[in-house]
Amino acid sequence: MTPLSPADQLFLWLEKRQQPMHVGGLMLFSFPDGAGPKYVTELAASLRAYQHPEGRYGQRLGRRLGQYYWEEDDHFDLEHHFRHEALPKPGRIRELLSLVSAEHSNLLDRERPMWEAHLIEGIRGRQFALYYKIHHSVMDGISAMRIASKTLSTDPSE
């Protein structure tokens, strides 16, 4: 049981449906050279192999005596957090932004680890996207950008 800092608890207390307290990011990628048409499906399968999240990615909120704390989620369900989706035709940026806008407007479930990742295919020009959102009590926007940049590579074999 790890208690949340006062600042992180404040993000939870201030959150309302009209005032979500999550941060998100959208990254657009091109298929690597030589990648086949099933590249994104294969990428999704490889990402689903990670069934045991580390740190806050596998923890959910608990509450005792008015104090929030982090506890392990013994019923972690990757399918709730990681989604592989496809845009409707014609797969323009307009459709991508519409999907992301709809997903971003939903509050995160406090009964589960408070993050989501959406791998999105069907974007014109052999492109795909990754949209993620995470509650501000778990991670701030700057930390999320640092982690995202550490997980990316210019080498398509990595």
N, C-alpha and C positions, 0 to 999 in steps of 0.2 A: 504494500500500500504506500504510494508516494503522493503526498498532498500537492495540490497545484499551488503555484505562487499566487499572491494576492492579485497581481496584474492579470494572470491567466484566468483566475476566477471571475474577474471583472468582465472579461469577454463573454463569459457564460451568462452572467447576470444581466448584461446589457442586450443580449440577443433577443430579437423579436422576429416574427415572420417578415415584417417590413424592413428589418434591419439585421440581416444575417451577418455573422461574424466569422465567415470563412474567407480564405484567400484562394485564388485559383490561377492557373497558368495554362496557356494554350501554345503548343509548339507544332509547327508545320514542317514536315519532312518530305523529301523526295525519295523514291525507291533507289536503292544502291544500283550501280551499274551491273547489269547481268541478272538482276533479280527477276524471278518469274512472277506470274500473276497471283500466285498463292503466298507471296512474301509476307503480307500482313497477317494472314491466317496462321502461318508458321511462327511468326513473331508472337502472336497472341498465345499460341500453345506453349512456347518457351517461357513466356512470362507467367503463365498459369502454373508452371512447375514449382514456383516459389510459394509453397503452401504454409510456411511458418514465418510470419513477419517478425521483425525485430523491433525492440523498443516500443515507442508509442504506437507504431503501426499495428501492434497486436494487443493494445490495451484499450479499455473502455473506461468511461466515467463511472465512478461510484460516489455515493454521498452518505456521509455519516455526521450527525449533529450539525447539519448545515454547511459542512465543509466538503468540497469536492476533492477527490483523490483519483489516482490512476490505479487500475487493477487489471490483471491479465484477463483477456476474453477467452474463456475456456470453450466457447462455441464459435470460434472465428470461422467465417464463411467467406472465402475469397470471391465467390460469385457475386456477393453483395457489393464488394469494393472495386472489383476489376470488371469492366464491361468492354466487350468487343462489339462495335456497332458499325453500321454502314449508312452513308448518306443516301437520301433519295436522289434519283436522277434530277437534274443534270450534274449534280455534284460540284456546284460552284461554292465559292467562299461564302456566299449568301446563305446557302443551306447549312454550311458548317457553323457559321455564327449564330444562326437560328437555333440549332441543336444545343450549342454551348450555352446560349442565353437561357434556354429552357432548363438545362441541367443546373446552371449556376443559381437559378432562382429558388431551388429547393434547399431547405435546411438539411443539415446532416443529422442522422439518427444518433441521439445521445446514448442509446442502448448498445451501440456497436463502436468499434474504433472509428474515429471521426475523420475519415478520408475516403476519397473515391478517385479512380483513374479510368479514363475512357479512351480506348484505342479506336480511332475512327478511320475507316477506309472509304473508298468510293469518291475520292476527291479528284477532280480533273487533273490531267497532266501527270499521272502516275505519282500522286502524292497521298500522304496519310497524315493524321494528326494525333497528338496525345493531349488530352485535356485532363487536368487533375485539379482537385480542390481538397483543401485540408482546413480544419478549424483553426482559428487564430490562437486558441488556447493550447494547441498541439505544437504549432510552429508559425513563426511570423513569415511575412513575404520574402524578406531578405534571406532568411535561412533556407526557405524553400528554393529560392533561385540558386543558392550555393550548392545545395544537394543536387538539384537538377543538372547543374553544369558539371558536377563531379561524375554523374552517371552517364553523361553523353560522351561520344567518341567520334572523331572524324574517320576512323577506320571501320568500315562496314563489317569486318570479320569479328570485331570485339563485341 
